[in-house]
Amino acid sequence: MERDKDKNMNGDRFFLDTAYVLALLNPNDVYHEQAKALLPSVRVAHEVWITEAILLEIGNALARSNRSTAVAFINSCYTTPN
């Protein structure tokens, strides 16, 4: 029964790295548009992984320029829609 349920789910898995998240959160980043284009796939993926080390890197990178965006993103990583 579980196998049938899994067949209906998107099987994509993503490991988010610092460069991707920074590009996604920074409209001035040279890769921002590419990061945005990938976001719908990330949102429907079966699994999305990110490490706390990467969250620290994101927080450090955005601490001065965009702290509130960094905080919102990091907090969202600790919640799930279900």
C-alpha positions as CSV (number, residue, x, y, z in Angstrom):
1,M,0.0,0.0,0.0
2,E,2.8,2.5,0.9
3,R,4.5,1.7,-2.4
4,D,1.4,2.8,-4.3
5,K,1.2,6.0,-2.4
6,D,4.9,6.7,-3.1
7,K,4.3,6.2,-6.9
8,N,2.0,9.2,-6.9
9,M,4.6,11.5,-5.3
10,N,7.3,13.4,-7.1
11,G,10.5,11.4,-6.6
12,D,12.9,14.3,-6.9
13,R,15.3,14.9,-4.1
14,F,17.3,18.1,-3.6
15,F,20.2,19.0,-1.4
16,L,20.3,22.8,-1.1
17,D,23.7,24.4,-0.9
18,T,24.7,27.9,0.2
19,A,25.2,29.2,-3.3
20,Y,21.7,28.2,-4.4
21,V,20.0,29.8,-1.4
22,L,22.0,33.0,-1.6
23,A,21.2,33.3,-5.3
24,L,17.5,32.7,-4.6
25,L,17.3,35.3,-1.8
26,N,19.4,38.0,-3.6
27,P,17.8,39.6,-6.7
28,N,21.1,41.1,-7.6
29,D,22.9,37.7,-7.7
30,V,24.0,36.7,-11.2
31,Y,22.3,33.3,-10.8
32,H,19.0,34.7,-9.2
33,E,16.8,33.9,-12.2
34,Q,18.2,30.4,-12.6
35,A,17.6,29.8,-8.9
36,K,14.0,31.1,-9.2
37,A,13.4,28.9,-12.2
38,L,14.4,25.8,-10.1
39,L,12.2,26.8,-7.1
40,P,8.9,25.2,-8.3
41,S,10.7,21.8,-8.6
42,V,12.2,22.2,-5.1
43,R,8.7,23.0,-3.7
44,V,7.2,19.8,-5.0
45,A,10.2,17.6,-4.4
46,H,9.8,14.4,-2.4
47,E,12.7,15.4,-0.2
48,V,14.6,18.6,0.3
49,W,17.8,18.5,2.4
50,I,19.9,21.3,3.9
51,T,22.4,21.1,6.8
52,E,22.7,23.4,9.8
53,A,26.2,24.3,8.6
54,I,24.7,25.7,5.4
55,L,22.1,27.6,7.4
56,L,24.9,29.1,9.4
57,E,26.7,30.1,6.2
58,I,23.5,31.7,4.9
59,G,23.0,33.6,8.1
60,N,26.6,34.8,8.1
61,A,26.4,35.9,4.5
62,L,23.2,37.9,4.9
63,A,23.7,39.1,8.5
64,R,24.5,42.7,7.4
65,S,22.8,43.1,4.1
66,N,19.5,41.2,4.6
67,R,19.2,39.8,8.1
68,S,15.4,39.6,8.1
69,T,15.3,37.6,4.9
70,A,17.9,35.2,6.3
71,V,16.0,34.8,9.5
72,A,12.8,34.1,7.6
73,F,14.4,31.5,5.4
74,I,16.2,29.8,8.3
75,N,13.0,29.7,10.3
76,S,11.1,28.2,7.4
77,C,13.6,25.3,7.2
78,Y,12.5,24.2,10.6
79,T,8.8,23.9,9.7
80,T,6.9,21.7,7.3
81,P,3.6,22.3,5.5
82,N,2.1,19.1,6.9
